[in-house]
């Protein structure tokens, strides 16, 4: 008897893979990478930390074992920028976590 081994992947992203709404170039790349894990037979659990102006792609969400969303506001972005400035970190608006 052949036993199939399924890898488990925890996929954490700062935006929805293959997102809809307010998006940039990374969402499509993220979606493609997630699909590669699924196509390789992995069980993919997703955690998305995303702006409220963006929402999930239902086709990609359906591929996932689980899909959890943490929404962030413009206030959260500002707090992240101020945190980075305070500690003299690299400052970029998408580094809000």
MIVO-292031 format. One line per 8 residues: for each residue x, y, z of N, C-alpha, C, O. Coordinates in Angstrom, 1 decimal, m for minus. Layout:
N
X Y Z X Y Z X Y Z X Y Z; ... .
This chain:
97
0.8 m1.2 0.0 0.0 0.0 0.0 0.9 1.2 0.0 1.8 1.3 0.8; 0.6 2.2 m0.9 1.3 3.4 m1.0 0.6 4.5 m0.1 m0.6 4.7 m0.2; 1.4 5.1 0.8 0.9 6.1 1.6 1.3 7.5 1.0 2.5 7.8 0.8; 0.3 8.3 0.8 0.6 9.7 0.2 0.8 10.6 1.4 0.0 10.6 2.4; 1.8 11.4 1.3 2.1 12.4 2.3 1.7 13.8 1.8 2.1 14.2 0.7; 0.9 14.5 2.6 0.5 15.8 2.2 1.2 16.8 3.1 1.1 16.8 4.3; 1.9 17.7 2.4 2.6 18.8 3.1 1.6 19.8 3.6 0.6 20.0 2.9; 1.8 20.4 4.7 1.0 21.5 5.2 1.8 22.8 5.0 3.0 22.9 5.4 .
1.1 23.8 4.5 1.7 25.1 4.3 0.9 26.2 5.0 m0.3 26.3 4.8; 1.6 27.0 5.8 1.0 28.2 6.4 1.4 29.4 5.5 2.6 29.7 5.5; 0.5 29.9 4.8 0.7 31.0 3.8 0.2 32.3 4.4 m1.0 32.5 4.6; 1.2 33.2 4.8 0.8 34.5 5.4 1.1 35.6 4.4 2.2 35.6 3.8; 0.2 36.5 4.2 0.3 37.5 3.2 m0.2 38.8 3.7 m1.1 38.9 4.5; 0.4 39.9 3.2 m0.1 41.3 3.5 m1.2 41.8 2.6 m1.5 42.9 2.6; m1.7 40.9 1.7 m2.8 41.2 0.9 m3.4 39.9 0.4 m2.8 38.8 0.5; m4.6 40.0 m0.1 m5.4 38.8 m0.6 m4.7 38.3 m1.8 m4.5 39.0 m2.8 .
m4.4 37.0 m1.9 m3.8 36.4 m3.1 m4.9 36.5 m4.2 m6.0 36.1 m4.1; m4.4 37.0 m5.4 m5.4 37.2 m6.5 m6.5 38.1 m6.2 m7.6 37.9 m6.7; m6.3 39.1 m5.3 m7.3 40.0 m4.8 m8.2 40.8 m5.8 m7.8 40.9 m6.9; m9.2 41.3 m5.2 m10.1 42.2 m6.0 m10.1 43.5 m5.2 m9.8 43.5 m4.0; m10.5 44.6 m5.9 m10.6 45.9 m5.2 m9.3 46.6 m5.4 m8.7 46.6 m6.5; m8.8 47.3 m4.3 m7.6 48.1 m4.3 m6.4 47.2 m4.3 m6.0 46.7 m3.2; m5.8 47.0 m5.5 m4.7 46.0 m5.6 m3.5 46.6 m6.2 m3.5 47.7 m6.9; m2.4 45.9 m6.1 m1.1 46.2 m6.8 m0.6 45.0 m7.5 m1.4 44.0 m7.7 .
0.6 45.0 m7.9 1.2 43.9 m8.7 1.4 42.6 m7.9 1.4 41.5 m8.5; 1.6 42.8 m6.6 2.0 41.6 m5.8 0.8 40.6 m5.6 1.1 39.4 m5.4; m0.4 41.0 m5.7 m1.5 40.2 m5.5 m1.6 39.0 m6.5 m1.9 37.9 m6.1; m1.3 39.3 m7.8 m1.3 38.2 m8.8 m0.2 37.2 m8.5 m0.3 36.0 m8.6; 1.0 37.8 m8.2 2.2 36.9 m7.9 1.9 36.0 m6.7 2.2 34.8 m6.7; 1.3 36.6 m5.7 0.9 35.9 m4.5 0.0 34.8 m4.8 0.1 33.6 m4.3; m1.1 35.1 m5.6 m2.0 34.1 m6.0 m1.4 32.9 m6.8 m1.7 31.8 m6.5; m0.5 33.3 m7.7 0.2 32.2 m8.4 1.0 31.3 m7.5 1.1 30.1 m7.7 .
1.7 31.9 m6.5 2.5 31.1 m5.6 1.6 30.2 m4.7 2.0 29.1 m4.5; 0.5 30.7 m4.3 m0.4 29.9 m3.5 m0.9 28.7 m4.4 m1.0 27.6 m3.9; m1.3 29.0 m5.6 m1.7 27.9 m6.5 m0.7 26.8 m6.7 m1.0 25.7 m6.8; 0.6 27.2 m6.8 1.7 26.3 m6.9 1.7 25.3 m5.7 1.9 24.1 m5.9; 1.6 25.8 m4.5 1.5 25.0 m3.3 0.4 24.0 m3.4 0.5 22.8 m3.2; m0.8 24.5 m3.8 m2.0 23.6 m3.9 m1.8 22.6 m5.0 m2.1 21.4 m4.8; m1.2 23.0 m6.2 m1.0 22.0 m7.3 0.0 21.0 m6.9 0.1 19.9 m7.5; 0.9 21.3 m6.0 1.9 20.3 m5.5 1.4 19.4 m4.5 2.1 18.5 m4.0 .
0.1 19.5 m4.2 m0.6 18.6 m3.3 m0.6 19.1 m1.8 m0.9 18.3 m0.9; m0.1 20.3 m1.6 m0.1 20.8 m0.2 m1.4 21.2 0.3 m2.3 21.7 m0.4; m1.6 21.0 1.6 m2.8 21.6 2.3 m2.4 23.0 2.7 m1.5 23.1 3.6; m3.1 24.0 2.2 m2.7 25.4 2.5 m3.6 26.1 3.4 m4.8 26.2 3.1; m3.1 26.6 4.5 m3.9 27.4 5.4 m3.3 28.8 5.2 m2.1 29.1 5.2; m4.3 29.8 5.1 m3.9 31.2 4.7 m4.3 32.1 5.8 m5.4 32.1 6.4; m3.4 33.1 6.1 m3.7 34.2 7.0 m3.4 35.4 6.2 m2.3 35.6 5.7; m4.4 36.3 6.0 m4.2 37.5 5.2 m4.4 38.7 6.1 m5.3 38.9 6.9 .
m3.4 39.6 6.1 m3.4 40.9 6.8 m3.6 41.9 5.7 m2.7 42.3 4.9; m4.8 42.5 5.6 m5.2 43.2 4.4 m5.9 44.5 4.7 m6.6 44.6 5.7; m5.8 45.5 3.7 m6.6 46.7 3.9 m8.1 46.4 3.7 m8.5 45.4 3.0; m8.9 47.2 4.3 m10.4 47.0 4.2 m10.9 47.2 2.8 m12.0 46.9 2.5; m10.1 47.9 1.9 m10.6 48.2 0.6 m10.3 47.1 m0.4 m10.6 47.2 m1.6; m9.8 45.9 0.1 m9.5 44.8 m0.7 m10.3 43.6 m0.2 m10.6 43.5 1.0; m10.7 42.7 m1.1 m11.4 41.5 m0.7 m10.9 40.3 m1.5 m10.3 40.4 m2.5; m11.2 39.1 m0.9 m10.7 37.9 m1.4 m11.2 37.5 m2.8 m12.3 38.0 m3.2 .
m10.4 36.7 m3.5 m10.8 36.1 m4.7 m11.5 34.8 m4.4 m10.8 33.9 m3.8; m12.8 34.6 m4.6 m13.5 33.4 m4.2 m12.9 32.1 m4.8 m12.9 31.0 m4.2; m12.4 32.2 m6.0 m11.8 31.0 m6.6 m10.5 30.5 m5.9 m10.3 29.3 m5.7; m9.7 31.5 m5.5 m8.5 31.1 m4.7 m8.8 30.7 m3.3 m8.2 29.8 m2.8; m9.8 31.4 m2.7 m10.2 31.0 m1.3 m10.7 29.6 m1.3 m10.4 28.9 m0.3; m11.4 29.1 m2.3 m11.9 27.8 m2.4 m10.8 26.7 m2.4 m11.1 25.6 m2.1; m9.6 27.1 m2.9 m8.5 26.1 m2.9 m7.9 25.9 m1.6 m7.1 24.9 m1.4; m8.2 26.7 m0.6 m7.5 26.7 0.7 m8.2 25.9 1.7 m9.4 25.8 1.7 .
m7.4 25.2 2.6 m7.9 24.5 3.7 m8.6 25.4 4.7 m9.7 25.1 5.1; m8.0 26.5 5.0 m8.6 27.6 5.8 m8.1 28.9 5.3 m7.0 29.0 4.7; m8.9 30.0 5.6 m8.6 31.3 5.1 m9.0 32.3 6.1 m10.2 32.6 6.2; m8.1 32.9 6.9 m8.4 33.8 7.9 m8.0 35.2 7.5 m6.9 35.4 6.9; m8.8 36.2 7.8 m8.5 37.6 7.4 m8.4 38.5 8.6 m9.2 38.5 9.5; m7.3 39.3 8.6 m7.2 40.4 9.6 m7.2 41.7 8.8 m6.2 42.0 8.1; m8.2 42.5 9.0 m8.3 43.8 8.2 m7.6 44.9 9.0 m7.6 44.9 10.2; m6.9 45.7 8.2 m6.2 46.9 8.8 m6.8 48.2 8.2 m7.2 48.2 7.1 .
m6.7 49.2 9.0 m7.3 50.5 8.6 m6.1 51.5 8.2 m5.0 51.1 8.4; m6.5 52.6 7.7 m5.5 53.6 7.4 m4.8 54.1 8.7 m3.6 54.4 8.7; m5.5 54.1 9.8 m4.9 54.4 11.1 m3.8 53.4 11.4 m2.8 53.7 11.9; m4.1 52.1 11.2 m3.1 51.1 11.4 m1.8 51.3 10.5 m0.7 51.1 11.0; m2.0 51.7 9.3 m0.9 52.0 8.4 0.0 53.1 9.0 1.2 53.1 9.1; m0.7 54.2 9.5 0.0 55.4 10.0 0.7 55.0 11.3 1.9 55.4 11.5; 0.1 54.1 12.1 0.8 53.7 13.4 2.1 52.9 13.0 3.1 53.0 13.7; 2.0 52.1 11.9 3.2 51.3 11.5 4.3 52.2 11.0 5.5 52.0 11.3 .
3.9 53.3 10.2 4.9 54.2 9.7 5.6 54.9 10.9 6.8 55.1 10.9; 4.8 55.4 11.9 5.3 56.1 13.0 6.2 55.2 13.9 7.2 55.6 14.4; 5.8 53.9 14.0 6.6 53.0 14.7 8.0 52.8 14.1 9.0 52.9 14.7; 8.0 52.7 12.7 9.3 52.5 12.0 10.1 53.8 12.1 11.3 53.7 12.3; 9.5 55.0 12.1 10.2 56.2 12.2 10.8 56.3 13.6 12.0 56.8 13.7; 10.1 56.0 14.6 10.6 56.1 16.0 11.8 55.2 16.2 12.8 55.6 16.8; 11.9 54.0 15.6 13.0 53.1 15.7 14.0 53.2 14.6 14.8 52.3 14.5; 13.8 54.2 13.7 14.8 54.4 12.6 14.8 53.2 11.7 15.9 52.8 11.2 .
13.7 52.6 11.5 13.6 51.4 10.6 13.4 51.9 9.2 13.1 53.0 8.9; 13.5 50.9 8.3 13.1 51.2 6.9 11.7 51.5 6.8 10.8 50.8 7.4; 11.3 52.6 6.2 9.9 53.1 6.2 9.3 52.8 4.8 9.8 53.3 3.8; 8.2 52.1 4.8 7.4 51.9 3.6 6.0 51.7 4.1 5.7 51.1 5.1; 5.0 52.3 3.4 3.6 52.3 3.8 3.0 50.9 4.0 2.1 50.7 4.8; 3.6 49.9 3.3 3.0 48.5 3.4 3.6 47.8 4.6 3.2 46.6 4.9; 4.6 48.3 5.3 5.1 47.7 6.5 4.4 48.1 7.7 4.9 48.8 8.6; 3.1 47.7 7.8 2.3 48.1 8.9 2.2 47.1 10.0 1.6 47.4 11.0 .
2.8 46.0 9.9 2.7 45.0 10.9 4.0 45.0 11.8 4.1 44.2 12.7 .
